Amino acid sequence: MSDKTVSDSGKSGRKKKTQPHDLKWITTKILDDVFTDEVSLFKPHFDVDYAAYIQRLWDSNPDIYAILKQENDLEGARNALYSYLEHAERKVFALDNDLHILEKSTVRECIRVFKSIIGAINEFRTEFSALESLWKLAHDKKDDLEGKISAGFILEFINLFRGVTGKSNIYLENEEVKKGIPEFLRMKGREAAVARMEILDDLGSSVKKYFKKYPSGLESEVISWRMENEMKILRYFGATVGEWNDYRWQLKHVIKDARPLLDLIELTSEQREAVNKAVKNKVAFGITPYYLSLMDSKLSIGYDHAIRAQVIPPKEYVDKMVDHKGDRDITFDFMGEHDTSPVDLITRRYPIISIIKPFITCAQICVYCQRNWEIEKVLEPGALASRAKIDEALNWFDEHKSVGDVLITGGDPLIMKDEQLERIIEKLSAKEQIYRIRIGSRTPVVLPMRFTDRLMDMLSRYHNPPRLEIALVTHFEHSYEITPAAMEAVQKLRKSGISVYNQQVYTVENSRRFETAKLRKDLKSIGVDPYYTFNMKGKEETSRYMVPIARILQERKEEARLLPGLDRTDEPVFNVPRLGKNHLRAGQDHKLVMILPDGSRVYEFHPWEKNITPVPPYNYVDVPIYDYLEELAARGENIRDYRTIWFYY
C-alpha cells in the first residue's frame, strides 16, 4: 500500500456519454479493446469511425449478414433467421462438431437469446425491433437510422453473432475451442494432483493480486491515517476522545453542510457544488464525524471512492431530487411501497415476512437509499411515528398470523432511543407467531459506538432461541469501511448470540474485478455473513451508480466462485417492483428479450410466485454494458479483464 497510485476517489461517478448524431458517430474516450483479436475498435485519442463498427458486425457472422441482405422484408428476414438458428443449434449436437462442450453451451445460450430478441411478441412488448435495425443496417438505410443506433447496440450483436458460431473467445483460444481435456485429467494419482496444483496456484495467486488493490480499514497503515483524521476532526469540533466514542456526541455533530468537509478533506469542485446545492434545496444530506474519518484527506490517495460515493451526492442526483421535490414519493418509489402497504408503517410482499418502519431517518444519508422519497432530512425531528401509529401497525400482526419474520427498518431503527426500540421489540416478541425479529441498521458501518452495553443487554433479553431470534442486517459496501470499531460492534453482537448479516448494493463503486469478493472475505473475518448482493435498483436519480446485470452474474461465476463456500453465502438478487426478489442465478426466472438502440438490455423478470400463482412478469431496462465498460476504462481498468461480460444473459 505504500505506492498510493489509485486516483479515482475524485470521480463522483459515470459521466454521461455523448449521444450519436449521425452515422459517423465518434468517441474520444480512452478505451481498451473488449475483444480478443488483434484489431481494436477503440483507439485511444482518435476518432472512431462508426462504419468500422458496422463492418466488424458483418465480419463477425457473414451468414447472418447474407440473410439480412438478401431478404426484402422484415418478416422474411425473421423467418430466415429462425431457420438459420435452428440449423445452428442442430449442428451443436452433430457427431462431427469438434467445439468444446463448454463452447457448445455458449452457442446454445446465444441462440436462445437471439431467438428471444427477434421474437415479434418481444418487439410488441418493448416497442422496439432490434431485428428491424439490423435489417436496415444490412440494406444501408442510413437515413432511417441516423442518430439512433449506438456503438453499444452494435457491440452487443457483434458478440452475440460470434457466440452463435462458437467464436466467443471466452477461453482465449485463437481458433475455435476444440474438443479435449486438460492434461491433469489424463493423468493418475500424485502426478495428476501435482499438475492440477500448478493451475490452482496460478488462480490463487491471481486472486491475491487483485485483493491487494482493495485494502480494508483493518490494515495498520489505514488505521494510522484514520487516527490522524480522528484527531483532526476532534480538534475541529473541540472535543475529546471520550466524546468521540459516545454515539450521542456523534449524532449531535452530524455534518449537514459542505463547510466542515472543505475544512477537513479535499473535495472536487463538482462534489462541493453538489453538496451546496443539496443543502440549499433541502435534499437530505448528512455524514457522521466517524464516517468522515474513514475518508482519505487527499484525493490522490484514492482508496475511499466507495465511501465518498455513499454520502456525497453527484450533481445528477441533486438535480433530479430538486426537479421532483413535489412528487418524490411517487417518482422515486421504485419498489412500489405505496402499493404494498396495507396499513401505515407496514410493507408486505411475501407470505411469512413483513416490514415495519417506525422511524424514517438515519444517522447519515446514503445517496442511493431505496427510501430517499420519504426521508426528509438526516435526524429529522418528526421521523418517529406516533405511538398510536406504531400500535396500529403492531396490532396488524394480530390479524395476519402467517407473518412470523419481521424486519424493523426505516430509516435506521437503531437511531431511536433504547426504550423506544425496546417497546416495539417487546410487543412483537409477545406475539406467538413471531419467531424472528430482524433489525435493519447501518450503524455498525457509520456509528459503531451505538452498540453500548445497555443496548446489548436489551437485545440479549429478547434473543431467546429457539422461541425467538434477534438478528441484525447491515450494509457494508466496501472493504474500506471495515474498521476495528466496526469489528468490535459486530463481535459484541456475535458474543450475545445475535447473527449479523450483510446486504451489499452492487454499484460502479464496488464492481471492479474481485472488489466485492474482497469485501466478502473481510466481512467473514469480523463475523458478518454475506446475505444478499442487490442489483442496483433502476432509480433514475441514481443511474450513474448502476451496473449491468451481466456484471453481477459474471462476478458471481468468475470471482465469488473462487472463494470458499463460507465466504460466498450471499445471493445475487434483483428486486422486482411491487413484487419482491428475483434470484439472478435462477436463469429460468429471467430472460433477455430485447437490445435497445443505446445498447440497453431489456429483461423480462418472472416473480417469486412463478409455479405457484400466475403473476405477470416485469420488464426492466438495464444500463448498457458499453457505457459501464467506458466508466471502468476511465478508472484505469483493463477492459480485456471483463471480456466475457457480454455472454452473461
C-alpha positions in Angstrom: 0.0 0.0 0.0 3.0 2.3 0.1 2.7 3.3 -3.5 -0.6 5.2 -3.4 -1.3 5.2 -7.1 -5.1 4.9 -7.1 -6.6 8.2 -8.1 -10.3 7.6 -8.8 -11.7 8.9 -5.5 -12.2 12.3 -7.0 -14.6 10.9 -9.6 -18.2 11.1 -8.5 -19.5 8.5 -10.9 -20.3 7.8 -14.5 -20.1 10.7 -16.9 -22.9 11.0 -19.5 -21.9 9.6 -22.8 -22.2 11.8 -25.9 -25.1 10.6 -28.0 -24.6 9.7 -31.7 -25.6 12.5 -34.1 -25.0 10.7 -37.4 -23.6 7.5 -38.9 -20.1 8.8 -38.4 -20.6 8.8 -34.7 -17.2 9.0 -32.9 -15.9 8.6 -29.4 -12.8 10.1 -28.0 -12.8 8.2 -24.7 -9.7 6.1 -23.8 -10.9 2.6 -24.1 -9.2 -0.8 -24.3 -10.2 -3.5 -26.8 -13.1 -5.5 -25.5 -12.3 -8.2 -28.0 -9.5 -10.8 -28.1 -8.3 -10.4 -31.7 -5.6 -8.1 -33.0 -7.8 -5.2 -34.2 -9.2 -2.7 -31.7 -12.4 -0.8 -32.4 -11.4 1.5 -29.5 -8.4 3.7 -30.5 -7.1 6.0 -27.7 -7.4 9.7 -28.5 -8.5 9.0 -32.1 -11.9 9.4 -33.6 -13.6 6.1 -34.2 -15.5 5.7 -37.5 -19.0 4.4 -36.9 -18.6 2.4 -40.2 -15.8 0.4 -38.6 -18.3 -1.0 -36.0 -20.7 -1.9 -38.8 -18.0 -3.7 -40.8 -17.0 -5.7 -37.7 -20.6 -6.6 -37.1 -20.9 -8.2 -40.5 -17.4 -9.8 -40.3 -18.4 -11.5 -37.0 -21.1 -13.6 -38.8 -21.2 -13.3 -42.6 -24.1 -15.8 -42.7 -26.4 -13.6 -40.8 -25.3 -10.6 -42.9 -26.2 -12.5 -46.1 -29.6 -13.5 -44.7 -30.4 -9.9 -43.7 -29.1 -8.6 -47.1 -31.0 -11.0 -49.3 -34.4 -10.7 -47.6 -36.6 -7.9 -48.9 -38.8 -7.5 -45.9 -38.7 -7.9 -42.2 -40.8 -11.0 -41.9 -38.8 -12.7 -44.5 -35.6 -11.9 -42.5 -37.2 -13.1 -39.3 -38.2 -16.4 -40.8 -34.9 -17.0 -42.4 -33.0 -16.2 -39.2 -35.2 -18.6 -37.2 -34.3 -21.3 -39.8 -30.6 -20.4 -39.6 -30.6 -20.5 -35.8 -32.4 -23.9 -35.7 -29.9 -25.3 -38.0 -27.0 -23.8 -36.0 -28.4 -25.4 -32.8 -28.7 -28.8 -34.5 -25.1 -28.6 -35.6 -24.1 -28.4 -31.9 -25.4 -32.0 -31.4 -23.7 -33.4 -34.5 -21.1 -36.1 -34.0 -18.5 -34.3 -36.2 -18.8 -31.0 -34.3 -15.4 -30.5 -32.7 -16.2 -27.5 -30.5 -15.5 -27.9 -26.8 -18.6 -28.8 -24.9 -18.4 -25.6 -22.9 -18.3 -23.6 -26.1 -21.3 -25.5 -27.3 -23.1 -24.4 -24.2 -22.3 -20.8 -25.0 -23.6 -21.4 -28.6 -26.9 -22.8 -27.3 -27.3 -19.8 -24.9 -26.6 -17.3 -27.6 -29.1 -19.0 -30.0 -31.7 -18.9 -27.2 -31.1 -15.2 -26.6 -31.1 -14.3 -30.3 -34.4 -16.1 -30.9 -35.9 -14.2 -28.0 -34.7 -10.8 -29.3 -36.2 -11.3 -32.8 -39.5 -12.6 -31.5 -42.4 -10.5 -32.7 -44.1 -10.6 -29.2 -41.0 -9.1 -27.6 -40.9 -6.3 -30.2 -44.5 -5.6 -29.4 -43.9 -5.5 -25.6 -40.8 -3.4 -25.8 -42.0 -1.2 -28.6 -38.7 -1.7 -30.5 -37.4 -4.1 -33.1 -33.6 -4.8 -33.0 -34.2 -7.0 -36.0 -35.5 -4.1 -38.0 -32.5 -2.0 -37.2 -30.1 -4.9 -38.2 -32.1 -5.4 -41.4 -31.9 -1.7 -42.2 -28.1 -1.6 -41.5 -27.7 -4.5 -43.9 -29.7 -2.7 -46.6 -27.7 0.5 -45.9 -30.8 2.5 -45.0 -28.7 5.2 -43.3 -31.4 7.9 -43.3 -33.7 5.7 -41.2 -31.0 5.0 -38.6 -29.3 8.4 -38.4 -28.6 9.3 -34.7 -30.5 6.2 -33.4 -28.1 3.2 -33.2 -25.2 3.4 -30.8 -21.9 1.6 -30.7 -23.2 -0.2 -27.6 -26.0 -1.7 -29.7 -23.6 -2.9 -32.3 -21.2 -4.4 -29.8 -23.9 -6.4 -28.3 -24.7 -8.0 -31.6 -21.1 -8.5 -32.6 -20.6 -10.7 -29.5 -24.0 -12.4 -30.0 -23.2 -13.2 -33.6 -19.8 -14.6 -32.6 -21.3 -16.6 -29.9 -23.8 -18.3 -32.2 -20.9 -19.6 -34.3 -18.8 -20.8 -31.4 -16.3 -18.0 -31.6 -17.0 -16.3 -28.2 -13.2 -16.4 -27.3 -14.2 -16.8 -23.7 -11.3 -19.2 -23.3 -8.8 -17.0 -25.1 -8.1 -19.5 -27.9 -7.1 -18.0 -31.3 -9.2 -20.6 -33.1 -12.5 -22.4 -32.2 -12.3 -24.2 -28.9 -11.7 -27.8 -29.8 -12.7 -31.0 -28.1 -10.2 -32.1 -25.5 -9.4 -32.3 -21.8 -6.7 -30.8 -19.6 -3.5 -32.8 -19.1 -4.2 -33.4 -15.4 -7.4 -35.3 -16.3 -5.3 -37.6 -18.5 -3.0 -38.5 -15.5 -3.5 -40.6 -12.4 -2.5 -40.3 -8.7 0.2 -38.0 -7.5 1.2 -36.9 -11.0 -2.4 -35.7 -11.7 -2.5 -33.9 -8.3 0.8 -32.1 -8.9 -0.3 -31.0 -12.4 -3.5 -29.7 -11.1 -1.7 -27.8 -8.3 0.0 -25.6 -10.9 -3.3 -24.4 -12.3 -4.8 -23.8 -8.8 -1.8 -22.0 -7.6 -2.0 -19.7 -10.6 -5.6 -18.9 -9.9 -5.0 -18.4 -6.2 -2.1 -16.0 -6.9 -4.3 -14.1 -9.3 -6.9 -13.6 -6.5 -4.3 -12.4 -4.0 -3.0 -10.0 -6.6 -6.4 -8.4 -7.0 -7.1 -8.4 -3.3 -4.1 -6.2 -2.7 -5.8 -3.4 -4.7 -8.6 -3.1 -2.1 -7.3 -2.6 1.4 -9.6 -2.9 4.4 -9.7 -0.5 7.3 -8.1 -3.2 9.5 -4.7 -2.7 7.9 -2.1 -0.9 10.1 -1.3 1.8 7.6 -5.0 2.7 7.1 -5.6 2.6 10.9 -2.7 5.1 11.2 -4.2 7.5 8.6 -7.6 7.4 10.3 -6.2 8.1 13.7 -4.8 11.3 12.3 -8.2 12.0 10.7 -9.9 11.5 14.0 -7.6 13.8 15.9 -8.1 16.5 13.2 -11.9 16.2 13.4 -11.8 16.3 17.3 -9.7 19.5 17.2 -12.1 21.0 14.7 -15.1 20.4 17.0 -13.1 21.0 20.2 -14.0 17.5 21.5 -12.3 14.7 23.4 -11.7 11.0 22.6 -14.3 10.2 25.2 -16.9 12.2 23.4 -15.9 10.7 20.1 -16.8 7.2 21.4 -20.2 8.5 22.6 -22.7 7.9 19.8 -24.8 10.8 21.1 -21.9 13.2 20.5 -21.6 11.7 17.0 -25.3 12.3 16.3 -25.2 15.8 17.7 -22.3 16.7 15.4 -23.5 15.1 12.2 -22.1 17.1 9.3 -25.0 18.7 7.4 -23.3 21.2 5.1 -20.1 21.5 3.0 -18.1 23.7 5.3 -16.7 21.0 7.6 -15.9 18.9 4.6 -14.0 21.7 2.9 -12.1 22.3 6.1 -11.2 18.7 6.8 -10.7 16.9 3.4 -10.1 17.7 -0.2 -13.2 17.8 -2.4 -13.6 18.1 -6.1 -15.4 21.2 -7.4 -18.3 19.0 -8.5 -18.6 17.4 -5.1 -18.6 20.9 -3.4 -21.2 22.3 -5.7 -23.4 19.2 -5.4 -23.4 19.3 -1.6 -24.1 23.1 -1.5 -27.0 22.7 -3.9 -28.4 19.8 -1.9 -28.2 21.8 1.3 -29.7 24.9 -0.3 -32.6 22.9 -1.7 -33.2 20.7 1.4 -32.2 17.5 -0.2 -31.3 15.1 2.6 -27.6 15.1 3.3 -25.5 14.1 6.4 -22.3 12.4 7.4 -21.3 11.3 10.9 -17.9 12.5 12.1 -16.8 8.9 12.4 -17.7 8.1 8.8 -15.9 11.3 7.7 -12.8 10.0 9.4 -12.8 7.0 7.0 -12.3 9.3 4.0 -8.8 9.9 2.7 -7.8 13.5 3.4 -6.2 13.8 0.0 -7.9 12.9 -3.3 -4.6 11.5 -4.6 -4.7 8.6 -2.1 -7.9 7.4 -3.7 -8.9 4.3 -1.7 -12.1 5.9 -0.3 -14.1 6.3 -3.6 -16.9 4.0 -2.4 -17.1 5.8 0.9 -17.4 9.2 -0.7 -20.0 7.9 -3.2 -22.2 6.6 -0.3 -22.8 10.1 1.1 -21.6 12.8 -1.3 -24.3 13.1 -3.9 -23.4 13.5 -7.6 -24.8 16.6 -9.5 -27.3 14.5 -11.4 -28.8 13.1 -8.2 -29.3 16.5 -6.7 -30.7 17.9 -9.9 -33.3 15.1 -10.1 -34.2 15.4 -6.4 -34.7 19.2 -6.8 -36.7 18.8 -10.0 -39.1 16.3 -8.3 -39.3 18.0 -5.0 -43.1 17.9 -5.1 -43.6 14.4 -6.3 -40.6 12.4 -4.9 -42.9 10.0 -3.1 -44.3 8.8 -6.4 -41.4 9.3 -8.8 -38.7 7.6 -6.8 -40.7 4.8 -5.1 -39.1 2.2 -7.4 -40.3 -0.7 -5.3 -43.9 0.5 -5.2 -44.1 0.6 -1.4 -47.2 2.7 -1.7 -48.9 -0.3 -3.3 -47.6 -2.9 -0.9 -48.5 -1.1 2.4 -51.8 -2.5 3.8 -51.6 0.0 6.8 -49.2 2.8 7.6 -45.7 1.7 8.5 -46.2 -1.8 7.2 -44.8 -3.2 3.9 -45.6 -6.7 2.8 -44.6 -8.6 -0.4 -44.2 -12.2 0.9 -46.4 -14.7 2.8 -44.3 -15.1 6.0 -42.3 -11.8 6.1 -43.2 -8.2 6.7 -41.5 -4.9 7.3 -42.3 -2.3 9.9 -40.9 1.2 9.5 -41.4 3.2 12.8 -38.6 5.7 12.2 -37.9 7.4 8.9 -34.4 8.9 9.2 -30.8 7.8 9.7 -27.5 8.9 11.3 -26.4 9.8 7.8 -27.9 9.6 4.3 -26.9 7.1 1.7 -27.2 8.6 -1.8 -28.8 5.6 -3.3 -31.2 4.8 -0.5 -34.3 2.8 -1.5 -36.5 5.1 0.5 -35.0 8.5 -0.3 -38.5 9.5 -1.3 -39.7 9.5 2.3 -36.6 10.6 4.2 -36.9 14.4 4.6 -33.5 15.1 6.2 -30.9 13.5 8.4 -32.1 13.2 12.0 -35.5 14.6 11.1 -37.2 15.5 14.5 -40.5 14.2 13.3 -39.1 10.9 12.0 -40.5 8.8 14.8 -44.1 7.7 14.1 -46.6 8.5 16.8 -47.3 5.8 19.4 -50.8 5.4 18.0 -49.5 4.8 14.5 -46.9 2.3 15.8 -49.6 0.5 17.9 -51.9 0.3 14.9 -49.1 -1.3 12.8 -48.2 -3.7 15.6 -51.9 -4.7 16.0 -52.0 -5.5 12.3 -49.8 -8.6 13.0 -52.6 -10.0 15.2 -54.8 -10.2 12.2 -52.1 -11.7 9.9 -50.7 -14.6 11.9 -48.9 -16.2 8.9 -46.3 -13.5 9.3 -43.5 -14.9 11.5 -40.4 -12.9 10.4 -40.5 -9.2 11.0 -37.9 -6.7 9.7 -37.7 -3.4 11.7 -36.2 -0.9 9.4 -36.9 2.7 8.2 -34.7 4.8 8.2 -32.5 3.3 10.8 -34.2 2.0 13.9 -31.0 2.0 16.0 -31.1 5.8 15.9 -34.2 5.5 18.1 -33.7 5.7 21.9 -33.3 2.3 23.5 -36.7 2.4 25.3 -38.4 3.4 22.0 -36.9 0.4 20.2 -37.5 -1.9 23.1 -41.2 -1.1 23.2 -41.6 -2.3 19.7 -39.4 -5.4 20.2 -41.3 -6.3 23.4 -44.7 -6.1 21.7 -43.6 -8.1 18.7 -41.9 -10.8 20.9 -45.2 -11.3 22.8 -46.9 -12.4 19.6 -46.8 -16.2 19.4 -46.3 -16.4 15.7 -43.3 -14.1 15.6 -40.2 -16.3 15.6 -37.6 -13.8 14.3 -37.1 -10.1 14.6 -34.6 -8.6 12.2 -33.2 -5.1 12.7 -32.0 -3.3 9.6 -29.3 -0.9 10.5 -26.2 0.7 9.1 -24.9 1.8 12.5 -22.1 -0.9 12.5 -20.7 0.9 9.5 -21.4 4.6 10.2 -21.9 4.7 14.0 -20.3 1.6 15.6 -20.2 3.2 19.1 -24.0 2.9 19.1 -23.6 -0.7 20.4 -23.4 0.2 24.1 -23.6 -2.3 27.0 -27.2 -1.1 27.7 -28.3 -1.7 24.1 -26.7 -5.1 24.1 -28.3 -6.1 27.4 -31.7 -5.1 26.0 -31.3 -7.1 22.7 -29.9 -10.1 24.6 -33.0 -10.2 26.8 -35.2 -10.8 23.8 -32.9 -13.1 21.9 -34.2 -16.4 23.1 -33.6 -19.3 20.7 -35.5 -21.3 19.6 -38.5 -19.4 20.6 -37.3 -16.0 19.2 -34.3 -15.0 17.3 -32.9 -11.4 17.1 -30.7 -10.8 14.1 -29.1 -7.7 12.7 -28.9 -7.0 8.9 -26.4 -4.3 8.0 -25.0 -2.7 4.9 -21.2 -2.7 4.3 -20.4 -1.6 0.8 -16.6 -1.9 0.6 -13.7 -3.4 2.5 -12.5 0.2 3.2 -15.5 0.6 5.6 -14.4 -2.4 7.8 -12.6 -0.9 10.8 -11.6 -2.1 14.3 -14.6 -0.1 15.7 -16.9 -1.9 13.3 -15.4 -5.2 14.2 -15.9 -4.5 17.9 -19.6 -3.7 17.3 -20.1 -6.9 15.4 -18.3 -9.0 17.9 -20.5 -7.7 20.7 -23.5 -8.9 18.8 -21.9 -12.3 18.0 -20.9 -12.9 21.6 -24.5 -12.2 22.5 -25.5 -15.0 20.1 -27.0 -12.5 17.6 -26.2 -13.2 14.0 -25.1 -10.3 11.7 -25.8 -10.4 8.0 -24.7 -8.0 5.2 -26.7 -6.7 2.3 -24.5 -5.1 -0.3 -25.7 -2.9 -3.1 -23.7 -3.7 -6.2 -22.6 -0.4 -7.7 -20.0 1.0 -10.0 -18.0 1.8 -6.8 -17.5 -1.9 -5.8 -17.8 -3.8 -9.1 -14.2 -4.0 -10.3 -12.6 -7.4 -10.6 -12.6 -9.1 -7.1 -13.6 -5.9 -5.3 -16.8 -7.5 -3.9 -15.0 -10.8 -3.4 -12.6 -9.0 -1.1 -15.5 -7.5 0.8 -16.9 -10.9 1.4 -13.6 -12.2 2.8 -13.2 -9.2 5.1 -16.8 -9.4 6.3 -16.3 -13.0 7.3 -13.1 -12.1 9.2 -15.0 -9.9 11.6 -18.1 -12.1 12.0 -20.5 -10.8 9.3 -22.3 -13.3 7.0 -22.8 -12.1 3.4 -26.5 -12.3 2.8 -27.7 -10.5 -0.3 -25.9 -8.7 -3.2 -28.5 -6.4 -4.6 -28.5 -5.4 -8.2 -28.8 -1.6 -8.2 -32.4 -0.5 -8.3 -33.5 1.2 -11.5 -34.0 4.6 -9.9 -33.3 7.3 -12.5 -31.8 9.7 -9.9 -29.0 7.2 -9.2 -28.4 5.9 -12.7 -24.7 6.8 -12.6 -24.1 4.2 -9.9 -25.7 1.4 -11.8 -24.0 -1.8 -13.1 -25.3 -4.1 -15.8 -27.0 -7.3 -14.6 -24.4 -9.1 -16.8 -21.6 -7.9 -14.5 -23.2 -9.1 -11.3 -23.7 -12.6 -12.9 -20.1 -12.5 -14.2 -18.8 -11.6 -10.7 -20.7 -14.5 -9.1 -19.3 -17.0 -11.6 -15.8 -15.9 -12.1 -14.8 -14.2 -8.8 -17.1 -15.3 -6.0 -16.9 -18.9 -7.2 -13.1 -18.9 -6.4 -13.8 -18.2 -2.7 -14.5 -20.9 -0.1 -18.2 -21.6 0.3 -18.4 -20.0 3.7 -17.3 -16.7 2.2 -19.8 -16.6 -0.6 -23.1 -17.2 1.3 -24.7 -14.2 -0.3 -27.3 -14.4 -3.1 -27.4 -12.0 -6.0 -30.9 -10.6 -6.4 -33.0 -8.2 -8.4 -35.9 -6.5 -6.6 -39.0 -6.6 -8.8 -41.1 -3.5 -8.1 -44.2 -4.3 -6.0 -43.4 -8.0 -6.1 -40.1 -8.8 -4.4 -36.8 -10.5 -5.0 -35.8 -12.4 -8.2 -32.8 -14.6 -7.7 -30.4 -13.7 -10.6 -28.7 -17.1 -10.5 -32.1 -18.7 -11.3 -31.7 -18.3 -15.0 -35.2 -19.7 -15.6 -36.7 -16.7 -13.8 -35.5 -14.0 -16.1 -34.7 -13.7 -19.8 -33.2 -11.1 -22.1 -35.9 -10.0 -24.6 -34.5 -7.0 -26.5 -31.5 -4.8 -27.1 -32.4 -1.2 -27.4 -30.7 1.4 -29.7 -28.5 2.7 -26.9 -27.3 -0.8 -26.1 -29.5 -1.3 -23.1 -30.8 -4.8 -22.5 -34.4 -5.4 -21.7 -35.0 -8.2 -19.2 -38.3 -10.0 -18.5 -38.3 -10.8 -14.8 -40.6 -13.5 -13.5 -42.0 -13.1 -10.0 -41.1 -15.3 -7.0 -44.7 -16.6 -7.3 -43.8 -18.4 -10.5 -45.1 -22.0 -10.5 -47.3 -21.0 -7.5 -49.7 -18.4 -8.9 -49.9 -16.6 -12.2 -48.5 -13.1 -11.5 -47.4 -11.1 -14.6 -43.7 -10.6 -15.3 -41.9 -7.3 -15.2 -39.8 -5.7 -18.0 -36.7 -3.9 -16.9 -34.4 -1.7 -19.0 -30.7 -2.2 -17.8 -27.8 0.1 -18.2 -25.7 -0.6 -21.4 -22.7 -2.8 -21.0 -20.8 -0.5 -23.3 -21.4 2.6 -21.0 -20.3 0.6 -18.0 -17.0 -0.5 -19.7 -16.4 3.1 -20.6 -16.6 4.0 -16.9 -14.2 1.2 -15.9 -11.8 2.3 -18.6 -11.9 5.8 -17.3 -11.0 4.4 -13.8 -7.9 2.7 -15.2 -9.3 -0.9 -15.6 -8.1 -3.2 -18.3 -11.3 -3.9 -20.3 -9.9 -7.2 -21.5 -10.4 -8.5 -17.9 -14.1 -8.1 -18.5 -14.4 -9.6 -22.0 -16.8 -12.4 -21.0 -19.4 -9.9 -19.7 -21.3 -9.9 -23.0 -22.1 -13.6 -22.6 -23.9 -13.4 -19.3 -27.6 -13.1 -20.0 
